[in-house]
Amino acid sequence: MKVTRTEYYTPMNGVIDQVKLSSKKRGISLLRFVVRKLRNYLCEVLAYKCPVNPIRIKLHKWRGVNIGERVMVGMEVVLDHAYPEYITLEDDCGLAGFNYILTHTNPRQHFENILDSYVAPVTIKKGAWIAVGAMILPGVTVGEFSIVSAGSIVTSDVPPYTVVSGNPAKVVSKFNPKQIHGIKGV
C-alpha cells in the first residue's frame, strides 16, 4: 500500500489546519489525534534512550508499532515519528541500534514534480537482523532471516536469506536456510 501526495498530503498554511486535516484523514477526532500524538512523542523519547529492551518494546507497542515475540530493538533507534502503526517487526528480528525505519516521505513542496511524497508500510520479517546505523526507507520488506549490513540504506525489498550492504543496499551474498539454528520454526 502506497499513498501518494495527492491522496494524502495537502498543502496547508498553518499548523492548526494540518492537524485538523491529519485527524480527519485518520478518521478520529481532533482531541483524540492530539492526545495520540503527545502520547506517541513521549513514548518515542523515552524508548530512544531506554537501556532496557523489554521497556523499549513496550513503549514502541504503545505508539502503535506492530512487534512480535523475542524482538530486540537497540538504543537510539528511530521508528517513524508520524506513522509508527505502519511498521511491523516480526518474531525474532533485531535492530542493533542507531537505526532509522521510515514509513513516509514528504519532501518540500517545491520538489513535488521531482520527488514523490508518500506513506508506505515497512515490514522486518522473522529472524532478520538490521545492523547498526542502517536505514530502512518506506515501502520496504526485509525478508526472513536476512541481514542488512551496518550503515546500509535499504530502498527496495530484501530477499530472504541474503546479506545486503551499501547505499543503496544490494545483495552481497546468499546463505542456506539450514545454516540458521536456535530459532523456533526453522
C-alpha positions in Angstrom: 0.0 0.0 0.0 1.5 3.3 -1.1 -0.4 6.6 -0.5 0.8 9.5 -2.7 0.9 13.2 -2.0 -2.4 13.8 -4.0 -4.2 11.2 -1.9 -2.7 12.0 1.5 -0.8 15.3 1.7 -2.5 18.6 1.1 -0.5 21.9 1.3 -1.5 23.9 4.3 -0.7 27.4 5.5 -0.9 26.7 9.2 -0.2 24.0 11.8 -3.8 24.0 13.0 -5.0 23.3 9.5 -2.6 20.5 9.1 -3.5 18.9 12.5 -7.2 19.1 11.6 -6.7 17.5 8.2 -4.5 14.8 9.7 -7.1 13.9 12.3 -9.9 13.9 9.6 -7.9 11.6 7.2 -7.2 9.2 10.1 -10.9 9.2 11.0 -10.5 10.3 14.6 -11.5 13.4 16.5 -9.1 16.3 16.7 -8.7 15.9 20.5 -8.0 12.1 20.1 -5.5 12.9 17.4 -3.6 15.4 19.6 -3.6 13.1 22.6 -2.3 10.3 20.5 0.4 12.5 19.0 1.5 13.6 22.5 1.5 10.0 23.8 3.5 8.8 20.8 6.0 11.6 21.2 6.5 10.9 24.9 6.9 7.1 24.4 9.3 7.6 21.5 11.5 10.0 23.5 11.6 7.5 26.4 12.3 4.5 24.2 15.1 6.2 22.4 17.4 6.3 25.4 15.9 3.5 27.5 18.6 0.9 28.4 16.2 -2.0 28.9 14.9 -3.8 25.8 11.6 -5.0 27.2 10.7 -1.5 28.2 11.7 -0.1 24.8 9.5 -2.8 23.2 6.5 -1.9 25.4 6.9 1.9 24.7 7.0 1.3 20.9 4.0 -1.0 21.1 2.1 1.8 22.9 3.0 4.0 20.0 1.3 1.5 17.6 4.4 -0.3 16.2 3.4 -4.0 15.5 6.0 -6.1 17.3 6.3 -9.8 17.5 7.9 -12.1 20.1 11.6 -12.1 21.1 12.3 -8.9 19.2 15.4 -6.8 20.1 15.3 -3.1 19.5 18.6 -1.4 20.3 19.1 2.1 21.8 18.7 5.2 19.7 16.5 3.6 17.1 14.0 5.9 15.4 10.8 4.2 14.4 8.9 6.6 12.2 7.7 9.7 14.1 4.4 10.2 12.2 3.3 6.7 11.2 4.6 4.1 13.7 1.5 1.9 13.0 2.9 1.2 9.5 5.9 -0.6 11.0 5.8 -4.4 11.6 8.7 -6.2 13.4 8.1 -9.9 13.2 9.3 -12.6 15.7 13.0 -13.0 16.5 14.1 -10.0 14.4 16.6 -7.4 15.7 17.6 -3.8 15.2 21.1 -3.2 16.5 20.9 0.5 17.3 21.2 3.9 15.7 18.7 2.7 13.0 16.0 4.6 11.2 12.9 2.9 10.0 10.8 5.4 7.9 7.3 4.9 6.6 6.7 8.2 5.0 8.5 10.8 2.9 7.3 14.4 2.5 9.8 16.5 0.6 9.4 20.2 0.4 6.6 21.2 -1.9 8.8 22.8 -4.4 10.1 19.3 -5.3 6.7 17.8 -6.0 7.5 17.4 -9.7 10.8 15.7 -8.9 10.2 13.6 -5.7 7.3 11.5 -4.6 5.6 12.1 -1.3 4.0 9.1 0.2 3.3 6.8 3.1 4.1 3.1 2.8 4.4 0.3 5.4 7.8 -1.3 6.4 8.0 -5.0 7.4 11.0 -6.6 9.0 10.3 -10.3 8.6 11.0 -13.1 11.1 14.6 -13.5 12.2 16.0 -10.6 10.1 18.9 -8.6 11.6 19.4 -4.9 10.9 22.9 -4.0 11.8 24.0 -0.7 13.5 23.3 2.5 11.6 21.2 1.0 8.8 18.3 2.9 7.4 15.1 1.3 6.0 13.0 3.5 3.7 9.2 3.5 3.2 7.6 0.5 1.4 10.4 -1.9 2.1 10.1 -5.5 3.3 13.2 -7.1 4.7 13.0 -10.8 4.1 13.1 -13.7 6.6 16.5 -14.2 8.2 18.2 -11.6 6.0 20.9 -9.4 7.2 21.2 -5.6 6.5 24.9 -4.6 7.0 26.0 -1.7 9.1 25.3 1.7 7.6 23.3 0.4 4.7 20.4 2.3 3.2 17.6 0.0 2.1 15.5 1.4 -0.7 13.9 -1.8 -2.0 12.8 -5.2 -0.8 15.4 -7.5 0.6 15.0 -11.2 -0.4 15.0 -13.8 2.4 18.3 -15.5 3.5 20.5 -12.8 2.0 23.1 -10.2 3.2 22.7 -6.7 1.7 25.1 -3.8 2.0 25.7 -0.3 0.7 23.8 2.8 -0.4 21.5 1.8 -1.9 21.8 -1.7 -0.4 22.5 -4.5 -2.8 22.6 -8.3 -2.3 26.2 -9.2 -1.5 25.7 -12.9 -0.5 23.1 -15.6 0.0 23.0 -18.4 2.5 21.3 -21.7 3.0 18.3 -21.7 5.5 19.9 -24.8 7.0 22.7 -22.6 8.4 20.2 -20.9 10.7 19.8 -22.5 14.1 18.3 -21.9 17.5 15.1 -20.3 16.3 11.7 -21.9 16.6 10.2 -22.9 13.3 13.4 -23.0 11.3 
